[in-house]
Amino acid sequence: MITNFEIVGPYLAALMMSLGALCIFIWGVFSGALIGGDDAAKRFYHMEMGDDGTSEQRPREPGAPRTDGA
């Protein structure tokens, strides 16, 4: 069959693993497994950016001067 398997074998193994990874990726795309994968990251980002509040709602930093007259 292949006379120099010690030389060609690792390349064949790498080619087969690459084709397997490509098939899994194509299956994931067509099956919808990759849809909505970043929703959790988007929710976290919007929660962090939208939860800043106004200066009256935020807690005062320690040692900061008070602005409410007290």
Secondary structure as a PSIPRED ss2 file (coil, helix, strand):
# PSIPRED VFORMAT (PSIPRED V4.0)

   1 M C   1.000  0.000  0.000
   2 I C   1.000  0.000  0.000
   3 T C   1.000  0.000  0.000
   4 N C   1.000  0.000  0.000
   5 F H   0.000  1.000  0.000
   6 E H   0.000  1.000  0.000
   7 I H   0.000  1.000  0.000
   8 V H   0.000  1.000  0.000
   9 G H   0.000  1.000  0.000
  10 P H   0.000  1.000  0.000
  11 Y H   0.000  1.000  0.000
  12 L H   0.000  1.000  0.000
  13 A H   0.000  1.000  0.000
  14 A H   0.000  1.000  0.000
  15 L H   0.000  1.000  0.000
  16 M H   0.000  1.000  0.000
  17 M H   0.000  1.000  0.000
  18 S H   0.000  1.000  0.000
  19 L H   0.000  1.000  0.000
  20 G H   0.000  1.000  0.000
  21 A H   0.000  1.000  0.000
  22 L H   0.000  1.000  0.000
  23 C H   0.000  1.000  0.000
  24 I H   0.000  1.000  0.000
  25 F H   0.000  1.000  0.000
  26 I H   0.000  1.000  0.000
  27 W H   0.000  1.000  0.000
  28 G H   0.000  1.000  0.000
  29 V H   0.000  1.000  0.000
  30 F H   0.000  1.000  0.000
  31 S H   0.000  1.000  0.000
  32 G C   1.000  0.000  0.000
  33 A C   1.000  0.000  0.000
  34 L C   1.000  0.000  0.000
  35 I C   1.000  0.000  0.000
  36 G C   1.000  0.000  0.000
  37 G C   1.000  0.000  0.000
  38 D C   1.000  0.000  0.000
  39 D H   0.000  1.000  0.000
  40 A H   0.000  1.000  0.000
  41 A H   0.000  1.000  0.000
  42 K H   0.000  1.000  0.000
  43 R H   0.000  1.000  0.000
  44 F H   0.000  1.000  0.000
  45 Y H   0.000  1.000  0.000
  46 H H   0.000  1.000  0.000
  47 M H   0.000  1.000  0.000
  48 E H   0.000  1.000  0.000
  49 M H   0.000  1.000  0.000
  50 G H   0.000  1.000  0.000
  51 D C   1.000  0.000  0.000
  52 D C   1.000  0.000  0.000
  53 G C   1.000  0.000  0.000
  54 T C   1.000  0.000  0.000
  55 S C   1.000  0.000  0.000
  56 E C   1.000  0.000  0.000
  57 Q C   1.000  0.000  0.000
  58 R C   1.000  0.000  0.000
  59 P C   1.000  0.000  0.000
  60 R C   1.000  0.000  0.000
  61 E C   1.000  0.000  0.000
  62 P C   1.000  0.000  0.000
  63 G C   1.000  0.000  0.000
  64 A C   1.000  0.000  0.000
  65 P C   1.000  0.000  0.000
  66 R C   1.000  0.000  0.000
  67 T C   1.000  0.000  0.000
  68 D C   1.000  0.000  0.000
  69 G C   1.000  0.000  0.000
  70 A C   1.000  0.000  0.000
